[in-house]
């Protein structure tokens, strides 16, 4: 049982690190995937399809994503004032 728990913890950590790397390298693609997942979930959970819920979820993702992966990601997707 201990090996199974250790394997699950290792797998979870590896997936988390891969998600962080993906979010840092492809923040726009991650936001699009999250919004698409919310729209797909609206097919199965009708409450998600009401009054722009997918847009709200996308907006939350826009705010939370830079906080989770760092300021460098925000600078990649924010227009630079030159």
mmCIF file as gemmi writes it, N, C-alpha and C atoms, coordinates in Angstrom:
data_model
loop_
_atom_site.group_PDB
_atom_site.id
_atom_site.type_symbol
_atom_site.label_atom_id
_atom_site.label_alt_id
_atom_site.label_comp_id
_atom_site.label_asym_id
_atom_site.label_entity_id
_atom_site.label_seq_id
_atom_site.pdbx_PDB_ins_code
_atom_site.Cartn_x
_atom_site.Cartn_y
_atom_site.Cartn_z
_atom_site.occupancy
_atom_site.B_iso_or_equiv
_atom_site.pdbx_formal_charge
_atom_site.auth_seq_id
_atom_site.auth_asym_id
_atom_site.pdbx_PDB_model_num
ATOM 1 N N . UNK Axp A 1 ? 0.82 -1.196 0 1 0 ? 1 A 1
ATOM 2 C CA . UNK Axp A 1 ? 0 0 0 1 0 ? 1 A 1
ATOM 3 C C . UNK Axp A 1 ? 0.866 1.262 0 1 0 ? 1 A 1
ATOM 4 N N . UNK Axp A 2 ? 2 1.195 0.699 1 0 ? 2 A 1
ATOM 5 C CA . UNK Axp A 2 ? 2.89 2.352 0.77 1 0 ? 2 A 1
ATOM 6 C C . UNK Axp A 2 ? 3.452 2.698 -0.611 1 0 ? 2 A 1
ATOM 7 N N . UNK Axp A 3 ? 3.772 1.696 -1.403 1 0 ? 3 A 1
ATOM 8 C CA . UNK Axp A 3 ? 4.289 1.937 -2.747 1 0 ? 3 A 1
ATOM 9 C C . UNK Axp A 3 ? 3.241 2.605 -3.627 1 0 ? 3 A 1
ATOM 10 N N . UNK Axp A 4 ? 2.008 2.173 -3.496 1 0 ? 4 A 1
ATOM 11 C CA . UNK Axp A 4 ? 0.93 2.759 -4.294 1 0 ? 4 A 1
ATOM 12 C C . UNK Axp A 4 ? 0.719 4.225 -3.929 1 0 ? 4 A 1
ATOM 13 N N . UNK Axp A 5 ? 0.752 4.534 -2.659 1 0 ? 5 A 1
ATOM 14 C CA . UNK Axp A 5 ? 0.608 5.917 -2.205 1 0 ? 5 A 1
ATOM 15 C C . UNK Axp A 5 ? 1.783 6.767 -2.687 1 0 ? 5 A 1
ATOM 16 N N . UNK Axp A 6 ? 2.98 6.228 -2.6 1 0 ? 6 A 1
ATOM 17 C CA . UNK Axp A 6 ? 4.163 6.964 -3.06 1 0 ? 6 A 1
ATOM 18 C C . UNK Axp A 6 ? 4.095 7.192 -4.569 1 0 ? 6 A 1
ATOM 19 N N . UNK Axp A 7 ? 3.656 6.195 -5.317 1 0 ? 7 A 1
ATOM 20 C CA . UNK Axp A 7 ? 3.528 6.339 -6.766 1 0 ? 7 A 1
ATOM 21 C C . UNK Axp A 7 ? 2.492 7.404 -7.118 1 0 ? 7 A 1
ATOM 22 N N . UNK Axp A 8 ? 1.367 7.401 -6.417 1 0 ? 8 A 1
ATOM 23 C CA . UNK Axp A 8 ? 0.315 8.396 -6.663 1 0 ? 8 A 1
ATOM 24 C C . UNK Axp A 8 ? 0.817 9.801 -6.342 1 0 ? 8 A 1
ATOM 25 N N . UNK Axp A 9 ? 1.547 9.953 -5.245 1 0 ? 9 A 1
ATOM 26 C CA . UNK Axp A 9 ? 2.098 11.265 -4.883 1 0 ? 9 A 1
ATOM 27 C C . UNK Axp A 9 ? 3.113 11.734 -5.919 1 0 ? 9 A 1
ATOM 28 N N . UNK Axp A 10 ? 3.954 10.812 -6.388 1 0 ? 10 A 1
ATOM 29 C CA . UNK Axp A 10 ? 4.938 11.145 -7.412 1 0 ? 10 A 1
ATOM 30 C C . UNK Axp A 10 ? 4.25 11.557 -8.71 1 0 ? 10 A 1
ATOM 31 N N . UNK Axp A 11 ? 3.237 10.828 -9.11 1 0 ? 11 A 1
ATOM 32 C CA . UNK Axp A 11 ? 2.501 11.139 -10.324 1 0 ? 11 A 1
ATOM 33 C C . UNK Axp A 11 ? 1.809 12.497 -10.227 1 0 ? 11 A 1
ATOM 34 N N . UNK Axp A 12 ? 1.206 12.772 -9.089 1 0 ? 12 A 1
ATOM 35 C CA . UNK Axp A 12 ? 0.544 14.057 -8.877 1 0 ? 12 A 1
ATOM 36 C C . UNK Axp A 12 ? 1.538 15.209 -8.958 1 0 ? 12 A 1
ATOM 37 N N . UNK Axp A 13 ? 2.691 15.039 -8.344 1 0 ? 13 A 1
ATOM 38 C CA . UNK Axp A 13 ? 3.713 16.088 -8.376 1 0 ? 13 A 1
ATOM 39 C C . UNK Axp A 13 ? 4.224 16.31 -9.792 1 0 ? 13 A 1
ATOM 40 N N . UNK Axp A 14 ? 4.448 15.237 -10.541 1 0 ? 14 A 1
ATOM 41 C CA . UNK Axp A 14 ? 4.917 15.363 -11.919 1 0 ? 14 A 1
ATOM 42 C C . UNK Axp A 14 ? 3.892 16.085 -12.795 1 0 ? 14 A 1
ATOM 43 N N . UNK Axp A 15 ? 2.615 15.759 -12.63 1 0 ? 15 A 1
ATOM 44 C CA . UNK Axp A 15 ? 1.569 16.432 -13.399 1 0 ? 15 A 1
ATOM 45 C C . UNK Axp A 15 ? 1.482 17.907 -13.039 1 0 ? 15 A 1
ATOM 46 N N . UNK Axp A 16 ? 1.629 18.226 -11.773 1 0 ? 16 A 1
ATOM 47 C CA . UNK Axp A 16 ? 1.583 19.613 -11.322 1 0 ? 16 A 1
ATOM 48 C C . UNK Axp A 16 ? 2.74 20.417 -11.922 1 0 ? 16 A 1
ATOM 49 N N . UNK Axp A 17 ? 3.925 19.839 -11.929 1 0 ? 17 A 1
ATOM 50 C CA . UNK Axp A 17 ? 5.089 20.531 -12.492 1 0 ? 17 A 1
ATOM 51 C C . UNK Axp A 17 ? 4.912 20.717 -13.995 1 0 ? 17 A 1
ATOM 52 N N . UNK Axp A 18 ? 4.413 19.695 -14.682 1 0 ? 18 A 1
ATOM 53 C CA . UNK Axp A 18 ? 4.178 19.829 -16.125 1 0 ? 18 A 1
ATOM 54 C C . UNK Axp A 18 ? 3.149 20.915 -16.414 1 0 ? 18 A 1
ATOM 55 N N . UNK Axp A 19 ? 2.116 20.995 -15.603 1 0 ? 19 A 1
ATOM 56 C CA . UNK Axp A 19 ? 1.11 22.039 -15.779 1 0 ? 19 A 1
ATOM 57 C C . UNK Axp A 19 ? 1.721 23.414 -15.559 1 0 ? 19 A 1
ATOM 58 N N . UNK Axp A 20 ? 2.578 23.556 -14.569 1 0 ? 20 A 1
ATOM 59 C CA . UNK Axp A 20 ? 3.232 24.844 -14.337 1 0 ? 20 A 1
ATOM 60 C C . UNK Axp A 20 ? 4.131 25.233 -15.501 1 0 ? 20 A 1
ATOM 61 N N . UNK Axp A 21 ? 4.879 24.274 -16.024 1 0 ? 21 A 1
ATOM 62 C CA . UNK Axp A 21 ? 5.76 24.556 -17.162 1 0 ? 21 A 1
ATOM 63 C C . UNK Axp A 21 ? 4.934 24.945 -18.374 1 0 ? 21 A 1
ATOM 64 N N . UNK Axp A 22 ? 3.848 24.203 -18.618 1 0 ? 22 A 1
ATOM 65 C CA . UNK Axp A 22 ? 2.98 24.518 -19.751 1 0 ? 22 A 1
ATOM 66 C C . UNK Axp A 22 ? 2.359 25.895 -19.585 1 0 ? 22 A 1
ATOM 67 N N . UNK Axp A 23 ? 1.912 26.216 -18.384 1 0 ? 23 A 1
ATOM 68 C CA . UNK Axp A 23 ? 1.307 27.525 -18.131 1 0 ? 23 A 1
ATOM 69 C C . UNK Axp A 23 ? 2.319 28.649 -18.316 1 0 ? 23 A 1
ATOM 70 N N . UNK Axp A 24 ? 3.56 28.407 -17.953 1 0 ? 24 A 1
ATOM 71 C CA . UNK Axp A 24 ? 4.58 29.438 -18.118 1 0 ? 24 A 1
ATOM 72 C C . UNK Axp A 24 ? 4.96 29.624 -19.585 1 0 ? 24 A 1
ATOM 73 N N . UNK Axp A 25 ? 4.953 28.535 -20.358 1 0 ? 25 A 1
ATOM 74 C CA . UNK Axp A 25 ? 5.366 28.623 -21.757 1 0 ? 25 A 1
ATOM 75 C C . UNK Axp A 25 ? 4.218 28.991 -22.685 1 0 ? 25 A 1
ATOM 76 N N . UNK Axp A 26 ? 3.024 28.552 -22.377 1 0 ? 26 A 1
ATOM 77 C CA . UNK Axp A 26 ? 1.866 28.758 -23.254 1 0 ? 26 A 1
ATOM 78 C C . UNK Axp A 26 ? 0.656 29.287 -22.469 1 0 ? 26 A 1
ATOM 79 N N . UNK Axp A 27 ? 0.737 30.488 -21.902 1 0 ? 27 A 1
ATOM 80 C CA . UNK Axp A 27 ? -0.375 30.972 -21.079 1 0 ? 27 A 1
ATOM 81 C C . UNK Axp A 27 ? -1.665 31.198 -21.865 1 0 ? 27 A 1
ATOM 82 N N . UNK Axp A 28 ? -1.554 31.656 -23.093 1 0 ? 28 A 1
ATOM 83 C CA . UNK Axp A 28 ? -2.751 31.922 -23.891 1 0 ? 28 A 1
ATOM 84 C C . UNK Axp A 28 ? -3.431 30.61 -24.249 1 0 ? 28 A 1
ATOM 85 N N . UNK Axp A 29 ? -2.647 29.623 -24.622 1 0 ? 29 A 1
ATOM 86 C CA . UNK Axp A 29 ? -3.202 28.314 -24.969 1 0 ? 29 A 1
ATOM 87 C C . UNK Axp A 29 ? -3.858 27.66 -23.755 1 0 ? 29 A 1
ATOM 88 N N . UNK Axp A 30 ? -3.281 27.842 -22.571 1 0 ? 30 A 1
ATOM 89 C CA . UNK Axp A 30 ? -3.871 27.284 -21.356 1 0 ? 30 A 1
ATOM 90 C C . UNK Axp A 30 ? -5.204 27.953 -21.047 1 0 ? 30 A 1
ATOM 91 N N . UNK Axp A 31 ? -5.259 29.282 -21.182 1 0 ? 31 A 1
ATOM 92 C CA . UNK Axp A 31 ? -6.527 29.978 -20.949 1 0 ? 31 A 1
ATOM 93 C C . UNK Axp A 31 ? -7.591 29.522 -21.926 1 0 ? 31 A 1
ATOM 94 N N . UNK Axp A 32 ? -7.222 29.334 -23.187 1 0 ? 32 A 1
ATOM 95 C CA . UNK Axp A 32 ? -8.174 28.859 -24.183 1 0 ? 32 A 1
ATOM 96 C C . UNK Axp A 32 ? -8.652 27.46 -23.833 1 0 ? 32 A 1
ATOM 97 N N . UNK Axp A 33 ? -7.756 26.615 -23.37 1 0 ? 33 A 1
ATOM 98 C CA . UNK Axp A 33 ? -8.143 25.257 -22.986 1 0 ? 33 A 1
ATOM 99 C C . UNK Axp A 33 ? -9.079 25.266 -21.777 1 0 ? 33 A 1
ATOM 100 N N . UNK Axp A 34 ? -8.801 26.13 -20.802 1 0 ? 34 A 1
ATOM 101 C CA . UNK Axp A 34 ? -9.675 26.218 -19.633 1 0 ? 34 A 1
ATOM 102 C C . UNK Axp A 34 ? -11.063 26.729 -20.002 1 0 ? 34 A 1
ATOM 103 N N . UNK Axp A 35 ? -11.117 27.728 -20.875 1 0 ? 35 A 1
ATOM 104 C CA . UNK Axp A 35 ? -12.412 28.24 -21.319 1 0 ? 35 A 1
ATOM 105 C C . UNK Axp A 35 ? -13.161 27.186 -22.121 1 0 ? 35 A 1
ATOM 106 N N . UNK Axp A 36 ? -12.46 26.448 -22.971 1 0 ? 36 A 1
ATOM 107 C CA . UNK Axp A 36 ? -13.105 25.377 -23.733 1 0 ? 36 A 1
ATOM 108 C C . UNK Axp A 36 ? -13.611 24.278 -22.815 1 0 ? 36 A 1
ATOM 109 N N . UNK Axp A 37 ? -12.839 23.964 -21.79 1 0 ? 37 A 1
ATOM 110 C CA . UNK Axp A 37 ? -13.288 22.952 -20.827 1 0 ? 37 A 1
ATOM 111 C C . UNK Axp A 37 ? -14.541 23.418 -20.088 1 0 ? 37 A 1
ATOM 112 N N . UNK Axp A 38 ? -14.611 24.71 -19.767 1 0 ? 38 A 1
ATOM 113 C CA . UNK Axp A 38 ? -15.809 25.236 -19.104 1 0 ? 38 A 1
ATOM 114 C C . UNK Axp A 38 ? -17.012 25.17 -20.034 1 0 ? 38 A 1
ATOM 115 N N . UNK Axp A 39 ? -16.801 25.48 -21.309 1 0 ? 39 A 1
ATOM 116 C CA . UNK Axp A 39 ? -17.903 25.386 -22.267 1 0 ? 39 A 1
ATOM 117 C C . UNK Axp A 39 ? -18.343 23.941 -22.457 1 0 ? 39 A 1
ATOM 118 N N . UNK Axp A 40 ? -17.401 23.021 -22.495 1 0 ? 40 A 1
ATOM 119 C CA . UNK Axp A 40 ? -17.745 21.606 -22.62 1 0 ? 40 A 1
ATOM 120 C C . UNK Axp A 40 ? -18.477 21.106 -21.382 1 0 ? 40 A 1
ATOM 121 N N . UNK Axp A 41 ? -18.063 21.585 -20.219 1 0 ? 41 A 1
ATOM 122 C CA . UNK Axp A 41 ? -18.743 21.188 -18.984 1 0 ? 41 A 1
ATOM 123 C C . UNK Axp A 41 ? -20.168 21.717 -18.947 1 0 ? 41 A 1
ATOM 124 N N . UNK Axp A 42 ? -20.426 22.816 -19.65 1 0 ? 42 A 1
ATOM 125 C CA . UNK Axp A 42 ? -21.783 23.374 -19.687 1 0 ? 42 A 1
ATOM 126 C C . UNK Axp A 42 ? -22.753 22.431 -20.381 1 0 ? 42 A 1
ATOM 127 N N . UNK Axp A 43 ? -22.253 21.529 -21.205 1 0 ? 43 A 1
ATOM 128 C CA . UNK Axp A 43 ? -23.132 20.534 -21.828 1 0 ? 43 A 1
ATOM 129 C C . UNK Axp A 43 ? -23.668 19.55 -20.798 1 0 ? 43 A 1
ATOM 130 N N . UNK Axp A 44 ? -22.839 19.249 -19.799 1 0 ? 44 A 1
ATOM 131 C CA . UNK Axp A 44 ? -23.22 18.249 -18.804 1 0 ? 44 A 1
ATOM 132 C C . UNK Axp A 44 ? -23.776 18.857 -17.524 1 0 ? 44 A 1
ATOM 133 N N . UNK Axp A 45 ? -23.389 20.086 -17.239 1 0 ? 45 A 1
ATOM 134 C CA . UNK Axp A 45 ? -23.882 20.791 -16.049 1 0 ? 45 A 1
ATOM 135 C C . UNK Axp A 45 ? -24.571 22.058 -16.543 1 0 ? 45 A 1
ATOM 136 N N . UNK Axp A 46 ? -25.895 22.034 -16.649 1 0 ? 46 A 1
ATOM 137 C CA . UNK Axp A 46 ? -26.613 23.177 -17.237 1 0 ? 46 A 1
ATOM 138 C C . UNK Axp A 46 ? -26.377 24.506 -16.514 1 0 ? 46 A 1
ATOM 139 N N . UNK Axp A 47 ? -26.052 24.482 -15.238 1 0 ? 47 A 1
ATOM 140 C CA . UNK Axp A 47 ? -25.833 25.732 -14.504 1 0 ? 47 A 1
ATOM 141 C C . UNK Axp A 47 ? -24.623 26.495 -15.034 1 0 ? 47 A 1
ATOM 142 N N . UNK Axp A 48 ? -23.66 25.79 -15.64 1 0 ? 48 A 1
ATOM 143 C CA . UNK Axp A 48 ? -22.487 26.472 -16.192 1 0 ? 48 A 1
ATOM 144 C C . UNK Axp A 48 ? -22.802 27.204 -17.49 1 0 ? 48 A 1
ATOM 145 N N . UNK Axp A 49 ? -23.919 26.864 -18.123 1 0 ? 49 A 1
ATOM 146 C CA . UNK Axp A 49 ? -24.268 27.485 -19.391 1 0 ? 49 A 1
ATOM 147 C C . UNK Axp A 49 ? -25.13 28.725 -19.261 1 0 ? 49 A 1
ATOM 148 N N . UNK Axp A 50 ? -25.394 29.168 -18.05 1 0 ? 50 A 1
ATOM 149 C CA . UNK Axp A 50 ? -26.292 30.302 -17.866 1 0 ? 50 A 1
ATOM 150 C C . UNK Axp A 50 ? -25.54 31.623 -17.771 1 0 ? 50 A 1
ATOM 151 N N . UNK Axp A 51 ? -26.052 32.612 -18.458 1 0 ? 51 A 1
ATOM 152 C CA . UNK Axp A 51 ? -25.608 34.02 -18.363 1 0 ? 51 A 1
ATOM 153 C C . UNK Axp A 51 ? -24.093 34.217 -18.337 1 0 ? 51 A 1
ATOM 154 N N . UNK Axp A 52 ? -23.423 33.721 -19.323 1 0 ? 52 A 1
ATOM 155 C CA . UNK Axp A 52 ? -22 34.002 -19.468 1 0 ? 52 A 1
ATOM 156 C C . UNK Axp A 52 ? -21.105 33.39 -18.415 1 0 ? 52 A 1
ATOM 157 N N . UNK Axp A 53 ? -21.484 32.243 -17.901 1 0 ? 53 A 1
ATOM 158 C CA . UNK Axp A 53 ? -20.675 31.611 -16.863 1 0 ? 53 A 1
ATOM 159 C C . UNK Axp A 53 ? -19.294 31.227 -17.402 1 0 ? 53 A 1
ATOM 160 N N . UNK Axp A 54 ? -19.226 30.782 -18.657 1 0 ? 54 A 1
ATOM 161 C CA . UNK Axp A 54 ? -17.927 30.423 -19.238 1 0 ? 54 A 1
ATOM 162 C C . UNK Axp A 54 ? -17.02 31.647 -19.322 1 0 ? 54 A 1
ATOM 163 N N . UNK Axp A 55 ? -17.59 32.797 -19.637 1 0 ? 55 A 1
ATOM 164 C CA . UNK Axp A 55 ? -16.795 34.019 -19.691 1 0 ? 55 A 1
ATOM 165 C C . UNK Axp A 55 ? -16.282 34.402 -18.308 1 0 ? 55 A 1
ATOM 166 N N . UNK Axp A 56 ? -17.119 34.193 -17.298 1 0 ? 56 A 1
ATOM 167 C CA . UNK Axp A 56 ? -16.685 34.487 -15.932 1 0 ? 56 A 1
ATOM 168 C C . UNK Axp A 56 ? -15.554 33.562 -15.513 1 0 ? 56 A 1
ATOM 169 N N . UNK Axp A 57 ? -15.673 32.282 -15.878 1 0 ? 57 A 1
ATOM 170 C CA . UNK Axp A 57 ? -14.613 31.337 -15.565 1 0 ? 57 A 1
ATOM 171 C C . UNK Axp A 57 ? -13.331 31.727 -16.297 1 0 ? 57 A 1
ATOM 172 N N . UNK Axp A 58 ? -13.459 32.138 -17.547 1 0 ? 58 A 1
ATOM 173 C CA . UNK Axp A 58 ? -12.288 32.603 -18.304 1 0 ? 58 A 1
ATOM 174 C C . UNK Axp A 58 ? -11.663 33.832 -17.676 1 0 ? 58 A 1
ATOM 175 N N . UNK Axp A 59 ? -12.496 34.753 -17.21 1 0 ? 59 A 1
ATOM 176 C CA . UNK Axp A 59 ? -11.975 35.964 -16.57 1 0 ? 59 A 1
ATOM 177 C C . UNK Axp A 59 ? -11.243 35.625 -15.276 1 0 ? 59 A 1
ATOM 178 N N . UNK Axp A 60 ? -11.77 34.693 -14.517 1 0 ? 60 A 1
ATOM 179 C CA . UNK Axp A 60 ? -11.092 34.265 -13.294 1 0 ? 60 A 1
ATOM 180 C C . UNK Axp A 60 ? -9.752 33.631 -13.653 1 0 ? 60 A 1
ATOM 181 N N . UNK Axp A 61 ? -9.731 32.836 -14.721 1 0 ? 61 A 1
ATOM 182 C CA . UNK Axp A 61 ? -8.482 32.225 -15.177 1 0 ? 61 A 1
ATOM 183 C C . UNK Axp A 61 ? -7.451 33.261 -15.574 1 0 ? 61 A 1
ATOM 184 N N . UNK Axp A 62 ? -7.908 34.352 -16.206 1 0 ? 62 A 1
ATOM 185 C CA . UNK Axp A 62 ? -6.991 35.42 -16.614 1 0 ? 62 A 1
ATOM 186 C C . UNK Axp A 62 ? -6.348 36.06 -15.389 1 0 ? 62 A 1
ATOM 187 N N . UNK Axp A 63 ? -7.095 36.188 -14.321 1 0 ? 63 A 1
ATOM 188 C CA . UNK Axp A 63 ? -6.567 36.811 -13.111 1 0 ? 63 A 1
ATOM 189 C C . UNK Axp A 63 ? -5.696 35.83 -12.323 1 0 ? 63 A 1
ATOM 190 N N . UNK Axp A 64 ? -6.146 34.589 -12.197 1 0 ? 64 A 1
ATOM 191 C CA . UNK Axp A 64 ? -5.469 33.617 -11.345 1 0 ? 64 A 1
ATOM 192 C C . UNK Axp A 64 ? -4.219 33.052 -12.002 1 0 ? 64 A 1
ATOM 193 N N . UNK Axp A 65 ? -4.225 32.874 -13.319 1 0 ? 65 A 1
ATOM 194 C CA . UNK Axp A 65 ? -3.096 32.252 -14.01 1 0 ? 65 A 1
ATOM 195 C C . UNK Axp A 65 ? -1.777 32.971 -13.766 1 0 ? 65 A 1
ATOM 196 N N . UNK Axp A 66 ? -1.68 34.296 -13.941 1 0 ? 66 A 1
ATOM 197 C CA . UNK Axp A 66 ? -0.392 34.957 -13.656 1 0 ? 66 A 1
ATOM 198 C C . UNK Axp A 66 ? 0.038 34.843 -12.197 1 0 ? 66 A 1
ATOM 199 N N . UNK Axp A 67 ? -0.93 34.8 -11.296 1 0 ? 67 A 1
ATOM 200 C CA . UNK Axp A 67 ? -0.588 34.658 -9.884 1 0 ? 67 A 1
ATOM 201 C C . UNK Axp A 67 ? 0.015 33.273 -9.633 1 0 ? 67 A 1
ATOM 202 N N . UNK Axp A 68 ? -0.54 32.251 -10.281 1 0 ? 68 A 1
ATOM 203 C CA . UNK Axp A 68 ? -0.054 30.892 -10.056 1 0 ? 68 A 1
ATOM 204 C C . UNK Axp A 68 ? 1.318 30.639 -10.671 1 0 ? 68 A 1
ATOM 205 N N . UNK Axp A 69 ? 1.561 31.166 -11.849 1 0 ? 69 A 1
ATOM 206 C CA . UNK Axp A 69 ? 2.811 30.832 -12.538 1 0 ? 69 A 1
ATOM 207 C C . UNK Axp A 69 ? 3.825 31.959 -12.522 1 0 ? 69 A 1
ATOM 208 N N . UNK Axp A 70 ? 3.468 33.093 -12.01 1 0 ? 70 A 1
ATOM 209 C CA . UNK Axp A 70 ? 4.454 34.149 -11.833 1 0 ? 70 A 1
ATOM 210 C C . UNK Axp A 70 ? 4.274 35.335 -12.758 1 0 ? 70 A 1
ATOM 211 N N . UNK Axp A 71 ? 5.005 36.349 -12.449 1 0 ? 71 A 1
ATOM 212 C CA . UNK Axp A 71 ? 4.916 37.619 -13.16 1 0 ? 71 A 1
ATOM 213 C C . UNK Axp A 71 ? 5.474 37.528 -14.572 1 0 ? 71 A 1
ATOM 214 N N . UNK Axp A 72 ? 6.403 36.616 -14.825 1 0 ? 72 A 1
ATOM 215 C CA . UNK Axp A 72 ? 6.992 36.504 -16.158 1 0 ? 72 A 1
ATOM 216 C C . UNK Axp A 72 ? 5.947 36.092 -17.187 1 0 ? 72 A 1
ATOM 217 N N . UNK Axp A 73 ? 4.967 35.294 -16.768 1 0 ? 73 A 1
ATOM 218 C CA . UNK Axp A 73 ? 3.907 34.898 -17.693 1 0 ? 73 A 1
ATOM 219 C C . UNK Axp A 73 ? 3.051 36.095 -18.07 1 0 ? 73 A 1
ATOM 220 N N . UNK Axp A 74 ? 2.745 36.949 -17.11 1 0 ? 74 A 1
ATOM 221 C CA . UNK Axp A 74 ? 1.937 38.126 -17.389 1 0 ? 74 A 1
ATOM 222 C C . UNK Axp A 74 ? 2.633 39.022 -18.396 1 0 ? 74 A 1
ATOM 223 N N . UNK Axp A 75 ? 3.919 39.16 -18.272 1 0 ? 75 A 1
ATOM 224 C CA . UNK Axp A 75 ? 4.644 40.024 -19.194 1 0 ? 75 A 1
ATOM 225 C C . UNK Axp A 75 ? 4.655 39.457 -20.611 1 0 ? 75 A 1
ATOM 226 N N . UNK Axp A 76 ? 4.493 38.143 -20.765 1 0 ? 76 A 1
ATOM 227 C CA . UNK Axp A 76 ? 4.453 37.533 -22.081 1 0 ? 76 A 1
ATOM 228 C C . UNK Axp A 76 ? 3.141 37.831 -22.803 1 0 ? 76 A 1
ATOM 229 N N . UNK Axp A 77 ? 2.047 37.947 -22.07 1 0 ? 77 A 1
ATOM 230 C CA . UNK Axp A 77 ? 0.743 38.124 -22.711 1 0 ? 77 A 1
ATOM 231 C C . UNK Axp A 77 ? 0.221 39.548 -22.619 1 0 ? 77 A 1
ATOM 232 N N . UNK Axp A 78 ? 0.857 40.41 -21.849 1 0 ? 78 A 1
ATOM 233 C CA . UNK Axp A 78 ? 0.434 41.794 -21.72 1 0 ? 78 A 1
ATOM 234 C C . UNK Axp A 78 ? 1.187 42.636 -22.753 1 0 ? 78 A 1
ATOM 235 N N . UNK Axp A 79 ? 0.463 43.465 -23.509 1 0 ? 79 A 1
ATOM 236 C CA . UNK Axp A 79 ? 1.166 44.333 -24.466 1 0 ? 79 A 1
ATOM 237 C C . UNK Axp A 79 ? 2.152 45.25 -23.761 1 0 ? 79 A 1
ATOM 238 N N . UNK Axp A 80 ? 3.311 45.366 -24.337 1 0 ? 80 A 1
ATOM 239 C CA . UNK Axp A 80 ? 4.347 46.208 -23.747 1 0 ? 80 A 1
ATOM 240 C C . UNK Axp A 80 ? 4.221 47.628 -24.271 1 0 ? 80 A 1
ATOM 241 N N . UNK Axp A 81 ? 4.335 48.581 -23.397 1 0 ? 81 A 1
ATOM 242 C CA . UNK Axp A 81 ? 4.319 49.989 -23.786 1 0 ? 81 A 1
ATOM 243 C C . UNK Axp A 81 ? 5.736 50.382 -24.157 1 0 ? 81 A 1
ATOM 244 N N . UNK Axp A 82 ? 5.917 50.744 -25.429 1 0 ? 82 A 1
ATOM 245 C CA . UNK Axp A 82 ? 7.269 51.108 -25.862 1 0 ? 82 A 1
ATOM 246 C C . UNK Axp A 82 ? 7.333 52.559 -26.252 1 0 ? 82 A 1
